[in-house]
């Protein structure tokens, strides 16, 4: 099942996608796609509803991030063999964890502002795990029991802030709008094989990234287990699982985003995002 949130920023309402691709309102059934409502058993019950019994939402409504009240954005760095190769970096022996501010989250079709004076704003399409219930010391074999679903995030990064001066990944990746999320929360039963999903990204119509989740160094189960040993994960927390090759900083010559450019990307079975870059 695909779930979605729609409406003005900060006042999004929950919905589900019917067989024809229309949004059906869930406001009478749950307050939001957040917290306890993300429990996999709760989502399974909602999936059994007849969409025809729910109000149809206008196609003109803004689509927001598919999860509300996100407290932790956990990111995994260098998790694709071919991405590590393009950066000439050794494969990590364990997942590289860093945190991104949840205030960087924006909708899947909202404009994204380049920070004032930035010349190195970069892109990173990522499969993203949405946690559905409290997770601590989760066994790898049990990981799927704790996952509400999957979505798409772009780990937008200002490389100078991230890598130059004092560095720090969180500092370079937490500017407002630097975590566009969505469009859908797709439950695990609606994804054929999460470790074999094609993914792509275009900048102003030019293909920059192409990859597949099968080249991950650490798979979804491994990451949930590893992170939950070190951080308490709560419903609505997300784990962005790394990016395939083709980032701007890995190209020769390097290529970064400019105001007015379009940023379009998608993952098989999970949907697509479209953005216009502004500011700078």
C-alpha atoms as one frame of an Amber mdcrd trajectory, in Angstrom:
protein
   0.000   0.000   0.000   1.118   3.545  -0.735   0.402   6.219   1.863   0.825
   9.964   1.412   0.424  13.268   3.256  -1.062  16.287   1.549  -1.837  19.931
   2.288  -0.043  23.087   3.350   3.350  22.785   5.097   2.853  22.079   8.774
  -0.799  21.121   8.297  -0.551  18.006   6.143  -3.299  15.379   6.288  -2.927
  11.598   5.888  -4.071   9.781   2.788  -3.715   6.565   0.832  -3.393   5.938
  -2.903  -6.198   4.046  -4.638  -5.873   1.697  -7.622  -6.230   4.613 -10.058
  -3.508   6.677  -8.407  -5.848   9.105  -6.652  -5.371  10.239  -3.057  -8.076
   9.154  -0.611  -8.357  11.034   2.672  -7.642   9.146   5.918  -8.275  12.025
   8.327 -11.283  10.282   9.888  -9.242   7.143  10.552  -5.917   8.502  11.860
  -4.621  11.906  12.936  -1.421  11.691  10.927   1.093   9.287   9.413   3.279
   9.679  12.463   4.103   8.011  15.777   1.998   4.987  16.696   0.046   5.205
  13.444   3.187   3.932  11.695   3.124   0.597  13.501   3.190  -2.056  10.731
   0.081  -3.761  12.161  -1.811  -0.438  12.183  -0.833   0.268   8.591  -1.902
  -3.241   7.588  -5.380  -2.576   8.978  -5.606   0.708   7.093  -4.576  -1.067
   3.894  -7.670  -3.248   4.164  -9.991  -0.248   3.912 -11.967   0.141   0.705
 -10.581   3.319  -0.883 -13.944   3.944  -2.558 -15.387   4.564   0.918 -12.920
   7.394   1.539 -13.190  10.975   0.234 -11.211  11.685  -2.937  -8.643  14.477
  -2.630  -8.233  17.171  -5.296  -5.283  16.729  -7.650  -4.364  20.347  -6.910
  -3.309  19.619  -3.330   0.355  19.972  -2.409   2.080  16.695  -1.505   4.156
  16.819   1.659   6.722  14.495   3.197   4.937  11.135   3.736   5.857  10.926
   7.434   5.095  13.476  10.143   6.871  14.407  13.375  10.219  12.942  12.369
  12.665  13.174  15.269  15.782  11.513  13.812  17.175  11.476  10.287  19.872
   8.815  10.409  22.087   8.598   7.325  24.487   5.944   6.108  27.519   7.127
   4.157  29.505   5.272   1.484  27.079   2.355   1.278  27.348   1.593  -2.450
  30.410  -0.134  -3.854  30.325   1.885  -7.075  29.894   5.195  -5.222  32.909
   4.496  -3.005  34.867   3.675  -6.154  34.017   6.991  -7.858  35.289   8.843
  -4.770  38.436   6.655  -4.575  37.560   5.695  -1.004  37.978   2.252   0.588
  34.865   0.203   1.357  33.856   0.693   5.002  34.037  -2.325   7.315  30.830
  -1.248   9.058  28.065   1.283   8.269  29.157   4.916   8.451  26.510   6.741
  10.516  25.805  10.460  10.696  22.730  12.518  11.583  20.926  15.137   9.535
  18.622  17.743  11.060  14.921  16.818  10.768  14.259  20.509  10.061  15.856
  19.942   6.646  12.861  17.832   5.561  10.654  19.198   2.803   8.067  17.849
   0.373   8.810  15.852  -2.780   7.834  18.660  -5.176   8.783  21.769  -3.178
  11.452  24.203  -4.351  14.877  23.682  -2.770  16.959  26.736  -1.866  20.694
  26.775  -2.475  22.349  28.437   0.543  23.478  32.058   0.005  26.959  32.064
  -1.489  27.086  28.299  -1.967  28.988  27.019  -4.994  29.071  23.322  -4.075
  25.478  22.184  -3.469  25.299  18.514  -4.484  22.700  15.743  -4.835  22.394
  12.165  -3.499  19.293  10.054  -4.197  18.712   7.497  -1.421  16.363   4.643
  -0.561  15.002   5.525   2.874  13.692   3.260   5.639  10.834   4.476   7.828
  10.790   2.927  11.307   7.360   1.787  12.517   7.960   0.897  16.150  10.560
   1.343  18.880  13.721  -0.514  17.890  16.647  -1.378  20.137  19.094  -4.230
  19.541  17.028  -5.607  16.668  18.236  -8.878  15.172  18.965  -8.655  11.450
  16.446 -11.423  10.739  13.721  -9.439  12.532  14.414  -6.066  10.903  11.369
  -6.035   8.617   9.057  -6.315  11.625  10.180  -2.822  12.667   9.849  -1.146
   9.272   6.704   0.836   8.435   7.791   1.216   4.832  10.183   2.757   2.354
  10.405   6.143   0.675  12.871   8.351  -1.214  15.133  11.038   0.217  17.743
  13.208  -1.432  20.671  13.832   0.886  21.341  17.290  -0.541  24.798  18.409
   0.592  26.870  21.583   0.606  30.279  20.028   0.011  32.383  22.995   1.149
  30.582  23.014   4.505  30.840  19.244   4.714  34.469  18.709   3.719  36.402
  21.981   3.895  37.452  24.047   6.908  36.500  22.074  10.009  34.366  19.763
   7.888  31.529  17.860   9.598  28.923  15.964   7.576  25.917  17.070   9.619
  26.860  20.737   9.116  27.075  20.269   5.360  23.794  18.389   5.023  21.235
  20.085   7.286  20.311  23.345   5.543  16.554  23.901   5.201  15.120  21.839
   2.349  18.171  19.579   2.165  16.081  16.452   2.881  13.225  16.260   0.357
  11.197  13.177   1.273   8.521  11.191  -0.553   6.232  11.168  -2.370   4.955
   7.926  -0.848   5.391   5.734   2.185   5.312   2.288   0.553   4.741  -0.657
   2.885   7.237  -3.555   2.607   4.620  -5.959   1.237   4.194  -3.654  -1.772
   7.905  -3.772  -2.692   8.935  -6.896  -4.587  12.607  -6.836  -3.644  14.007
  -3.860  -1.785  17.539  -5.038  -2.614  16.918  -4.864  -6.353  15.422  -1.461
  -7.125  16.621   0.747  -9.973  17.238   4.382  -9.132  18.066   7.472 -11.191
  18.564  11.235 -10.977  18.540  13.999 -13.618  19.726  17.600 -13.340  17.976
  19.819 -15.895  17.271  16.784 -18.057  20.808  15.368 -17.935  21.165  11.929
 -16.364  23.623  12.104 -13.461  22.925   9.100 -11.269  21.938   5.566 -12.183
  22.193   2.631  -9.832  20.489  -0.253  -8.140  20.080  -1.124  -4.478  21.718
  -4.491  -5.165  25.133  -2.768  -5.035  24.651  -1.749  -1.400  27.514  -2.802
   0.834  25.188  -3.250   3.828  21.602  -4.304   3.139  18.423  -3.012   4.792
  18.347  -5.676   7.507  21.990  -5.122   8.395  21.511  -1.359   8.698  18.435
  -1.566  10.955  20.241  -4.045  13.201  23.488  -2.046  13.293  21.867   1.332
  13.926  19.457  -0.018  16.569  22.417  -1.370  18.556  23.790   2.144  18.837
  20.754   4.448  18.699  17.224   4.040  19.988  14.930   4.248  16.975  11.350
   5.423  17.409   8.311   5.360  15.095   8.809   7.930  12.360  12.593   7.931
  12.533  14.121   7.435   9.105  17.332   5.830   7.860  18.676   7.084   4.524
  20.717   4.201   3.176  23.373   5.794   0.970  23.639   6.801  -2.677  24.808
   5.185  -5.937  27.481   6.760  -8.176  27.018  10.001 -10.087  27.144  12.715
  -7.423  28.395  16.097  -8.571  31.513  16.010  -6.403  32.519  12.686  -7.957
  32.362  13.913 -11.560  35.371  15.158 -13.532  35.115  18.103 -13.678  32.918
  18.471 -10.620  29.336  19.617 -11.242  27.138  21.373  -8.682  23.581  22.713
  -8.610  22.682  26.228  -9.761  19.581  28.397  -9.230  16.885  27.708 -11.810
  17.983  24.141 -12.502  15.560  21.258 -12.161  16.260  18.219 -10.004  14.243
  15.103 -10.893  14.802  11.637  -9.480  13.075   8.390  -8.630  13.320   4.837
  -7.376  11.528   1.907  -8.953   8.218   1.140  -7.167   8.623   4.143  -4.825
   7.769   7.058  -7.107   9.528  10.210  -8.311  10.386  13.674  -7.014  10.644
  16.968  -8.954  12.223  20.190  -7.682  13.375  23.592  -8.856  16.545  24.975
  -7.321  16.279  28.558  -6.059  18.423  31.069  -4.154  22.163  30.861  -4.237
